[in-house]
Amino acid sequence: MRQMRILLYCNTTQESINSRLGTPDYSYWYVLDAFRALLGRLGTVECIDDPTLADPIWRTCRDNGESCVLLSFAPPHKTPLGLECPTIPVFAWEYPNLPRLGDELSWLQDPRNDWADVFRQVAGAIPLSRHTRRAVLDALGEDYPATAIPTPSWHRYADLRQRIAARAPLPEHRVLRLRQARVVDSHLLGLNADGMINPDHDDGTPFAADDDQLLPPKPVMAEDRWYDVPRRSLPADAIASPASLQDALPGENDPVPSGWALPPPLDIRMPLEGVVYTSVLTPSDGRKNWEDMLTAFAWAFRDVEDAVLVLKLGGVNLEKRHHEMVALLSKLAPFRCRIVAIHGYIDAGNYEDLIAASDFYVNASRCEGLCMPLLEYLCAGIPAIAPDHTAMADYIDGELAFVVASSDGEPTVWPHGDYTFNRTTRHRIDWHSLMLGLRASYVMAKARPEEYVDMSARAVAKMHDYCGDEAVERQLSGFLARIAEAIVDGKSNAVPATTAS
């Protein structure tokens, strides 16, 4: 391949990422950042804030006999078009078909909302999963130049892998420290279903002490015998007096009682005891299915004190999401397990500390275009409880995860459309399978730690082959070489038919 200049564009930048967390397409900056260093091995890399800067650079490269390409980290309908510089969108898509222009009134006849038309105007496409590549080929034909390449994540977590491998499985005492975080702890919420009653609208009917006798008894199911595994209970004062586990640094606070009010951002020290499950998601994103995750966790571990679910929650309107979570947890109460929510942004160091404090990653999504947090936890050696559909089918299996059953074909709307008509489909999670996967993972971690260590090692090995630098570089190098050969002197984005991997 000739010397190549690789231009990178994303409408989110290093400077704007903190203010855009949870907004549409913010995660594309993280995808760009993951690719940046590796692309430097294939050519000269330059990030541009304005896509119109690409053409002057392309002309200079053409005059010097260099290849030049613009990689746009954005959804296809936000990909720059009409440039002389050959353009390749790098994108995630979680649905089995592509949007068409006539699908939604809100698209206002903007031809970019016909994604197949966009792909005809660019040099090729790099979807982040085979599931997405299949949707592209179904729309444009088997010869369209598209290759599925995941974000190169494995090498970024080398130090963290060593840190996790050096610890004992289920370390006795873990303290997670967070800078300026809003932390909500179910042990400090005073959860009670009566808290859902609005006294302004209550009809005044008093509660009788024996009202609960009107409810049917809790069913006793065969799988309830799972809890025969020996487990260590928390000391009675573990939550009330966590300083007994590790001294606090000056200025640090324990999680504070919050109720319906979202707590203020504080420097937090948080002891974590038992088996720790983690998930990173934006609650307003309906794909993430956090409601099933919370209900399955609270039911699976309703009688277990040392099971902890830590939710790292992003997005905007944190107060609303907090109210939704408290309302759901109030309906589930009482339960003895612990559910902790961290609202808002945490820096890279705190994020790695959260990974290191975790035993399992949980995903209950209805569809995924990649799921970078799941990828990152697996790269660090943290096994998962997750389904194996859409993009996750590329890397989730029983070797590194407790696979959650799901079925496809559930009708749904376009995520950027009118939210009125079902134009595509997603997957339905088997809630019972999710609940049993959580229980099975707990049993393995507590009773068979050697199997946990083996699963962690298999996760590291598989992710090396899937998204290690060598594997990704090999795919990228071959694809960009084909693109460079297909474009005569870089004069057009029109690409002759070629076979893509």
C-alpha positions as CSV (number, residue, x, y, z in Angstrom):
1,M,0.0,0.0,0.0
2,R,1.2,3.5,-0.9
3,Q,2.0,6.0,1.9
4,M,-1.4,7.0,3.3
5,R,-2.7,10.0,5.1
6,I,-5.7,9.0,7.3
7,L,-8.0,11.8,8.4
8,L,-10.3,11.3,11.3
9,Y,-13.5,13.2,11.9
10,C,-16.1,13.1,14.7
11,N,-18.6,15.8,15.7
12,T,-17.7,15.1,19.3
13,T,-14.2,16.2,20.4
14,Q,-11.9,15.7,23.4
15,E,-13.0,19.2,24.6
16,S,-16.7,18.5,24.2
17,I,-17.1,14.9,25.3
18,N,-17.8,15.7,29.0
19,S,-20.7,18.0,28.1
20,R,-22.1,15.6,25.5
21,L,-22.3,12.4,27.6
22,G,-25.6,10.6,27.0
23,T,-26.5,12.7,24.0
24,P,-27.0,11.1,20.5
25,D,-23.7,9.8,19.0
26,Y,-21.4,10.8,21.9
27,S,-19.9,7.4,22.0
28,Y,-18.4,7.8,18.6
29,W,-15.6,9.8,20.1
30,Y,-14.6,6.8,22.2
31,V,-14.6,4.7,19.1
32,L,-12.3,7.2,17.3
33,D,-10.0,7.4,20.3
34,A,-9.7,3.6,20.4
35,F,-8.7,3.4,16.7
36,R,-6.4,6.4,16.6
37,A,-3.1,4.9,17.8
38,L,-3.5,1.8,15.8
39,L,-4.2,3.8,12.6
40,G,-0.9,5.5,13.2
41,R,0.9,2.3,12.2
42,L,-0.8,2.4,8.8
43,G,-0.2,6.0,7.8
44,T,0.0,9.6,9.0
45,V,-3.1,10.3,11.2
46,E,-4.7,13.7,11.5
47,C,-7.9,14.6,13.4
48,I,-10.0,17.4,11.8
49,D,-12.9,19.2,13.4
50,D,-14.3,20.4,10.1
51,P,-14.9,17.9,7.3
52,T,-14.4,20.6,4.7
53,L,-10.7,20.6,5.6
54,A,-10.4,17.2,4.1
55,D,-10.4,18.2,0.4
56,P,-7.4,20.6,0.6
57,I,-5.4,17.9,2.4
58,W,-6.5,15.3,-0.2
59,R,-5.4,17.5,-3.1
60,T,-1.9,18.0,-1.5
61,C,-1.6,14.2,-1.0
62,R,-2.7,13.6,-4.6
63,D,-0.1,16.0,-6.0
64,N,2.6,14.2,-3.8
65,G,1.5,10.7,-5.0
66,E,0.0,9.8,-1.6
67,S,-3.2,8.1,-0.8
68,C,-5.7,10.0,1.4
69,V,-8.9,8.8,3.1
70,L,-11.3,10.4,5.6
71,L,-12.7,8.1,8.3
72,S,-16.0,9.5,9.6
73,F,-16.9,8.3,13.0
74,A,-20.6,9.0,12.8
75,P,-23.9,7.4,11.8
76,P,-24.3,7.2,8.1
77,H,-27.0,10.0,8.0
78,K,-24.4,12.3,9.6
79,T,-21.5,11.3,7.4
80,P,-20.0,14.2,5.4
81,L,-20.9,13.8,1.7
82,G,-19.9,15.6,-1.5
83,L,-16.2,15.6,-0.7
84,E,-13.4,14.9,-3.2
85,C,-11.6,13.1,-0.4
86,P,-12.6,9.4,-0.3
87,T,-14.8,9.0,2.8
88,I,-15.5,5.8,4.8
89,P,-18.0,5.9,7.6
90,V,-17.0,3.9,10.7
91,F,-20.3,3.2,12.5
92,A,-22.3,0.9,14.8
93,W,-25.9,-0.2,14.0
94,E,-27.9,-2.7,16.1
95,Y,-30.9,-3.4,13.8
96,P,-31.2,-6.0,10.9
97,N,-32.1,-3.5,8.2
98,L,-31.1,0.0,7.1
99,P,-33.3,3.1,7.3
100,R,-35.0,4.3,4.1
101,L,-35.8,7.9,3.3
102,G,-39.6,7.5,3.3
103,D,-39.7,5.8,6.7
104,E,-40.3,8.9,8.9
105,L,-41.9,12.3,8.3
106,S,-39.4,13.9,10.6
107,W,-36.6,13.2,8.2
108,L,-37.9,16.0,6.0
109,Q,-36.9,14.5,2.7
110,D,-33.2,14.6,3.6
111,P,-31.7,12.0,1.3
112,R,-29.0,11.1,3.8
113,N,-31.7,9.3,5.8
114,D,-31.7,6.7,3.0
115,W,-28.6,5.0,4.2
116,A,-28.2,2.9,1.1
117,D,-27.9,6.1,-0.9
118,V,-25.2,7.4,1.5
119,F,-23.2,4.2,1.1
120,R,-23.3,4.6,-2.7
121,Q,-21.7,8.0,-2.4
122,V,-18.8,6.9,-0.2
123,A,-15.7,4.7,-0.7
124,G,-16.8,1.9,1.5
125,A,-18.0,1.2,5.0
126,I,-16.5,-0.1,8.3
127,P,-19.3,-1.4,10.5
128,L,-18.3,-2.5,13.9
129,S,-19.9,-5.9,13.8
130,R,-20.8,-8.7,11.3
131,H,-24.5,-8.2,12.2
132,T,-24.3,-4.6,10.8
133,R,-22.2,-5.6,7.8
134,R,-25.0,-8.1,6.9
135,A,-27.5,-5.3,6.9
136,V,-25.3,-3.2,4.6
137,L,-24.8,-6.1,2.2
138,D,-28.5,-6.9,2.2
139,A,-29.2,-3.4,1.0
140,L,-26.3,-2.9,-1.5
141,G,-25.3,-6.4,-2.6
142,E,-22.6,-8.9,-1.7
143,D,-19.9,-7.1,-3.6
144,Y,-20.2,-3.8,-1.7
145,P,-16.8,-2.9,0.0
146,A,-17.8,-3.3,3.7
147,T,-15.8,-5.0,6.4
148,A,-16.7,-5.7,10.0
149,I,-13.9,-4.5,12.4
150,P,-14.3,-4.1,16.1
151,T,-12.7,-1.3,18.1
152,P,-9.1,-2.3,19.1
153,S,-9.6,-2.5,22.9
154,W,-7.5,-5.4,24.1
155,H,-4.1,-3.7,24.3
156,R,-5.5,-0.7,26.1
157,Y,-6.2,-2.8,29.2
158,A,-2.8,-4.6,29.6
159,D,-2.0,-2.9,32.9
160,L,-5.5,-3.5,34.2
161,R,-5.4,-7.2,33.3
162,Q,-2.2,-7.6,35.3
163,R,-3.8,-5.8,38.2
164,I,-6.9,-8.0,38.2
165,A,-4.9,-11.2,37.6
166,A,-2.7,-10.4,40.6
167,R,-5.6,-10.2,43.0
168,A,-7.3,-13.2,44.7
169,P,-10.7,-14.2,43.3
170,L,-13.5,-12.4,45.3
171,P,-11.1,-10.3,47.4
172,E,-12.2,-9.9,51.0
173,H,-12.3,-6.1,51.1
174,R,-12.7,-3.8,48.2
175,V,-13.0,-0.1,48.4
176,L,-14.0,1.9,45.3
177,R,-13.0,5.5,45.4
178,L,-14.8,8.0,43.1
179,R,-14.1,11.7,42.6
180,Q,-17.2,14.0,42.6
181,A,-19.7,11.2,42.0
182,R,-23.4,11.1,42.7
183,V,-23.8,7.7,44.4
184,V,-27.2,6.1,45.3
185,D,-27.1,3.0,47.5
186,S,-30.1,0.8,48.0
187,H,-29.0,0.1,51.6
188,L,-29.5,3.8,52.3
189,L,-32.7,4.5,50.5
190,G,-35.2,3.2,53.1
191,L,-37.1,1.4,50.3
192,N,-40.7,0.6,51.0
193,A,-43.6,0.1,48.5
194,D,-45.7,2.5,50.7
195,G,-43.3,5.3,49.5
196,M,-45.0,5.1,46.1
197,I,-48.3,6.5,47.6
198,N,-48.9,10.1,46.9
199,P,-50.8,11.4,50.0
200,D,-52.4,14.2,47.9
201,H,-54.3,11.6,45.9
202,D,-54.8,8.8,48.4
203,D,-58.4,7.9,49.1
204,G,-57.7,7.6,52.8
205,T,-58.3,3.9,53.1
206,P,-56.0,2.8,56.0
207,F,-53.6,-0.1,55.7
208,A,-54.4,-3.1,57.9
209,A,-51.6,-5.0,59.5
210,D,-52.7,-8.3,57.8
211,D,-53.2,-6.9,54.3
212,D,-50.3,-8.9,53.1
213,Q,-52.2,-12.1,53.9
214,L,-54.5,-11.3,51.0
215,L,-51.5,-11.9,48.6
216,P,-50.8,-15.5,47.3
217,P,-47.8,-17.2,49.0
218,K,-44.4,-16.9,47.3
219,P,-44.0,-19.9,45.0
220,V,-41.3,-22.4,45.8
221,M,-39.4,-23.4,42.6
222,A,-36.9,-26.1,42.2
223,E,-34.1,-23.6,41.2
224,D,-34.5,-21.9,44.6
225,R,-32.3,-24.6,46.0
226,W,-29.3,-22.9,44.3
227,Y,-28.7,-20.9,47.5
228,D,-27.4,-24.0,49.4
229,V,-23.9,-22.8,48.4
230,P,-22.1,-21.6,51.5
231,R,-21.9,-17.8,51.6
232,R,-20.5,-15.3,54.0
233,S,-22.9,-12.7,55.3
234,L,-21.9,-9.1,55.8
235,P,-21.1,-8.0,59.3
236,A,-24.0,-6.2,60.9
237,D,-22.1,-2.8,60.9
238,A,-20.6,-3.1,57.4
239,I,-22.8,-0.5,55.9
240,A,-23.3,1.7,58.9
241,S,-19.5,1.8,59.8
242,P,-17.5,1.0,56.6
243,A,-14.5,2.7,58.1
244,S,-13.7,-0.6,59.7
245,L,-12.8,-1.9,56.3
246,Q,-10.3,0.8,55.3
247,D,-9.5,4.3,56.5
248,A,-10.9,7.1,54.5
249,L,-8.7,9.8,53.0
250,P,-9.3,13.4,53.9
251,G,-12.3,14.8,52.2
252,E,-13.8,11.4,51.3
253,N,-17.4,10.5,52.2
254,D,-19.4,7.3,52.5
255,P,-22.5,7.2,50.3
256,V,-25.2,9.3,51.9
257,P,-28.9,8.7,52.3
258,S,-30.8,10.1,49.4
259,G,-34.4,8.9,49.1
260,W,-36.2,10.6,46.2
261,A,-33.6,13.4,46.2
262,L,-30.5,12.8,44.0
263,P,-27.5,13.1,46.2
264,P,-24.9,15.9,45.5
265,P,-21.6,15.0,43.8
266,L,-19.0,14.0,46.5
267,D,-15.7,12.4,46.8
268,I,-16.8,8.9,47.7
269,R,-15.2,5.8,49.3
270,M,-17.4,2.8,48.9
271,P,-16.7,-0.6,50.4
272,L,-17.9,-3.5,48.2
273,E,-18.4,-6.9,49.8
274,G,-19.2,-10.3,48.2
275,V,-19.8,-10.9,44.4
276,V,-19.8,-7.6,42.5
277,Y,-21.7,-7.2,39.3
278,T,-21.4,-4.1,37.1
279,S,-23.2,-2.6,34.1
280,V,-22.5,0.7,32.3
281,L,-25.5,2.2,30.4
282,T,-27.6,5.2,29.6
283,P,-31.1,4.6,31.2
284,S,-32.9,6.7,28.6
285,D,-31.6,4.3,25.9
286,G,-34.5,1.9,25.6
287,R,-32.2,-0.8,24.1
288,K,-30.4,-1.3,27.3
289,N,-33.3,-2.8,29.1
290,W,-32.2,-1.8,32.6
291,E,-35.6,-2.6,34.1
292,D,-35.2,-6.4,33.4
293,M,-31.7,-6.2,34.8
294,L,-32.8,-4.7,38.1
295,T,-35.8,-6.9,38.5
296,A,-33.9,-10.1,37.7
297,F,-31.0,-9.1,40.0
298,A,-33.3,-8.2,42.9
299,W,-35.3,-11.4,42.5
300,A,-32.3,-13.7,42.0
301,F,-30.6,-12.3,45.2
302,R,-33.5,-11.2,47.3
303,D,-32.3,-13.3,50.2
304,V,-28.5,-12.8,49.6
305,E,-26.6,-10.1,51.4
306,D,-23.3,-10.3,49.6
307,A,-24.4,-9.8,46.0
308,V,-23.9,-6.3,44.7
309,L,-24.9,-4.7,41.4
310,V,-23.1,-1.4,40.5
311,L,-24.8,0.6,37.8
312,K,-22.7,3.3,36.1
313,L,-25.4,5.5,34.6
314,G,-24.9,8.2,32.0
315,G,-27.1,10.6,30.1
316,V,-28.9,13.8,30.8
317,N,-31.8,14.5,33.2
318,L,-30.2,12.5,36.0
319,E,-33.0,13.5,38.5
320,K,-35.7,11.8,36.3
321,R,-33.6,8.6,35.9
322,H,-33.0,8.6,39.7
323,H,-36.8,8.8,40.3
324,E,-37.4,6.0,37.9
325,M,-34.9,3.8,39.6
326,V,-36.2,4.5,43.1
327,A,-39.7,3.8,42.0
328,L,-38.8,0.4,40.5
329,L,-36.6,-0.5,43.6
330,S,-39.5,0.5,45.9
331,K,-41.8,-2.0,44.1
332,L,-39.2,-4.7,44.4
333,A,-38.5,-4.2,48.1
334,P,-37.7,-5.8,50.4
335,F,-34.6,-7.5,49.1
336,R,-31.3,-8.1,50.9
337,C,-28.9,-7.7,48.0
338,R,-27.3,-4.3,47.3
339,I,-27.9,-2.1,44.2
340,V,-25.6,0.9,43.8
341,A,-26.0,3.6,41.1
342,I,-23.3,6.0,40.1
343,H,-24.8,8.9,38.1
344,G,-22.9,11.0,35.7
345,Y,-19.3,11.1,34.4
346,I,-16.3,9.4,36.0
347,D,-12.8,9.9,34.8
348,A,-10.7,7.2,33.1
349,G,-8.9,6.3,36.4
350,N,-12.1,5.8,38.3
351,Y,-13.5,3.8,35.4
352,E,-10.6,1.4,35.6
353,D,-10.9,1.2,39.3
354,L,-14.6,0.2,38.8
355,I,-13.5,-2.6,36.4
356,A,-10.9,-3.8,38.9
357,A,-13.6,-3.9,41.6
358,S,-16.0,-6.0,39.5
359,D,-16.4,-9.8,39.3
360,F,-18.9,-9.9,36.4
361,Y,-20.3,-7.5,33.8
362,V,-24.1,-7.7,33.1
363,N,-25.8,-6.9,29.8
364,A,-29.5,-7.3,29.2
365,S,-29.7,-5.3,26.0
366,R,-32.4,-5.9,23.3
367,C,-29.8,-5.1,20.6
368,E,-26.3,-3.8,20.4
369,G,-24.1,-2.2,17.7
370,L,-20.9,-3.2,19.7
371,C,-21.2,-2.5,23.4
372,M,-17.8,-1.1,24.2
373,P,-18.1,-1.4,28.0
374,L,-18.8,-5.1,27.7
375,L,-15.9,-5.4,25.3
376,E,-13.6,-3.6,27.7
377,Y,-14.5,-5.6,30.8
378,L,-14.0,-8.9,28.9
379,C,-10.6,-7.6,27.7
380,A,-9.7,-6.9,31.3
381,G,-10.6,-10.5,32.2
382,I,-14.0,-9.8,33.8
383,P,-16.5,-12.5,32.6
384,A,-20.1,-11.6,31.7
385,I,-23.8,-12.4,31.9
386,A,-25.0,-11.4,28.5
387,P,-27.1,-12.4,25.4
388,D,-25.3,-13.5,22.2
389,H,-27.5,-11.6,19.7
390,T,-26.7,-8.7,17.2
391,A,-23.2,-7.4,17.6
392,M,-22.5,-9.5,20.7
393,A,-22.8,-12.6,18.6
394,D,-19.3,-11.8,17.4
395,Y,-17.7,-12.4,20.8
396,I,-20.1,-13.7,23.4
397,D,-20.3,-17.5,24.0
398,G,-20.3,-19.9,26.9
399,E,-16.6,-19.9,27.2
400,L,-16.4,-16.4,28.7
401,A,-20.0,-15.6,29.7
402,F,-23.3,-17.0,31.1
403,V,-25.3,-16.7,27.9
404,V,-28.7,-15.1,28.3
405,A,-31.4,-16.6,26.0
406,S,-33.2,-14.3,23.7
407,S,-35.5,-14.3,20.6
408,D,-35.5,-12.0,17.6
409,G,-38.3,-10.4,15.8
410,E,-39.7,-8.0,18.4
411,P,-41.1,-5.0,16.5
412,T,-39.6,-1.6,17.3
413,V,-39.1,2.0,16.0
414,W,-36.0,3.7,14.5
415,P,-34.0,5.2,17.4
416,H,-33.7,8.6,15.4
417,G,-37.2,8.6,13.9
418,D,-40.7,9.6,14.9
419,Y,-41.1,6.8,17.4
420,T,-44.5,6.1,15.8
421,F,-44.2,3.1,13.4
422,N,-42.4,-0.1,13.9
423,R,-39.9,-0.2,11.0
424,T,-37.4,-2.7,12.3
425,T,-37.0,-5.4,15.0
426,R,-34.9,-6.1,18.0
427,H,-34.5,-9.1,20.5
428,R,-36.6,-10.0,23.5
429,I,-34.6,-11.1,26.5
430,D,-35.7,-14.2,28.4
431,W,-36.0,-12.8,31.9
432,H,-35.9,-16.2,33.6
433,S,-32.6,-17.0,31.7
434,L,-31.1,-13.7,32.9
435,M,-32.1,-14.4,36.5
436,L,-30.7,-18.0,36.4
437,G,-27.5,-16.7,34.8
438,L,-27.0,-14.3,37.7
439,R,-27.5,-17.1,40.2
440,A,-25.3,-19.5,38.3
441,S,-22.5,-17.0,38.2
442,Y,-22.7,-16.4,41.9
443,V,-22.5,-20.1,42.6
444,M,-19.5,-20.4,40.5
445,A,-17.7,-17.5,42.0
446,K,-18.4,-18.6,45.6
447,A,-18.2,-22.4,45.4
448,R,-15.9,-23.0,42.4
449,P,-13.4,-20.1,42.2
450,E,-11.0,-22.1,40.1
451,E,-13.7,-22.1,37.3
452,Y,-14.0,-18.4,37.6
453,V,-10.3,-18.0,37.1
454,D,-10.5,-20.2,34.0
455,M,-13.4,-18.2,32.6
456,S,-11.5,-15.0,33.1
457,A,-8.5,-16.4,31.3
458,R,-10.6,-17.6,28.4
459,A,-12.1,-14.1,28.1
460,V,-8.7,-12.5,27.9
461,A,-7.6,-15.0,25.2
462,K,-10.7,-14.7,23.1
463,M,-10.7,-11.0,23.1
464,H,-7.1,-10.9,22.1
465,D,-8.0,-12.8,19.0
466,Y,-11.1,-10.7,18.4
467,C,-10.1,-7.1,19.1
468,G,-6.3,-7.2,19.8
469,D,-4.2,-4.7,17.9
470,E,-2.7,-7.4,15.6
471,A,-6.1,-8.7,14.5
472,V,-7.6,-5.3,13.9
473,E,-4.5,-3.9,12.2
474,R,-4.5,-6.9,9.8
475,Q,-8.2,-6.3,8.8
476,L,-7.8,-2.5,8.5
477,S,-4.6,-2.7,6.5
478,G,-6.1,-5.1,4.0
479,F,-9.3,-3.1,3.6
480,L,-7.7,0.3,3.2
481,A,-5.3,-1.2,0.7
482,R,-8.3,-2.4,-1.4
483,I,-10.0,1.0,-1.1
484,A,-6.8,2.8,-2.3
485,E,-6.4,0.5,-5.3
486,A,-10.1,0.9,-6.2
487,I,-9.9,4.7,-6.4
488,V,-8.0,5.9,-9.4
489,D,-5.7,8.7,-8.3
490,G,-8.2,9.6,-5.5
491,K,-10.5,11.5,-7.9
492,S,-13.8,9.9,-7.0
493,N,-15.6,8.2,-4.1
494,A,-17.2,5.8,-6.6
495,V,-15.7,2.4,-6.0
496,P,-15.7,-0.5,-8.4
497,A,-17.3,-3.7,-7.1
498,T,-14.8,-5.7,-4.9
499,T,-15.1,-8.5,-2.4
500,A,-15.0,-7.4,1.2
501,S,-14.1,-9.6,4.1
